[in-house]
Amino acid sequence: MSNDNPYSEAQFRTLKYCPAFPERFGSITHARAFCTEFFSYYNHEHRHSGIGLHTPASVHLGTAGQIRAERARTLQAAYAAHPGRFRRKPTPPRLPTGVWINEPAKAETSSDTEQVA
């Protein structure tokens, strides 16, 4: 079981499978330039489904809640203006309360382990 940082694992996988990732770097300068551009995009532009379609920078800087509230207002206005376009009232994705690579097993509560006599 991995105990690594799930955010680092996610960015490494995205980097590894990026279509622009070269088969080989021509030099250390080329590798650094590629990674500088990639990580700037990954952290400040790319919206991640695992964190409610926010950027890592937004979550890290604490602005994700405000952005989610703005998205909710926009969705409410769109629904009010054109309710027929929606199957149900839209809401923005929730922010996760925790992030895991391998989520630990949930602890059993006393009510789960009580036996009926």
Secondary structure, 3 states (H helix, E strand, C coil): CCCCCHHHHHHHHHHHCCCCCCCCCCCHHHHHHHHHHHHHHHHHCCCEHHHCCECHHHHHHCCHHHHHHHHHHHHHHHHHHCHHHCCCCCCCCCCCCCCCCCCCCCCCCHHHHCCCC
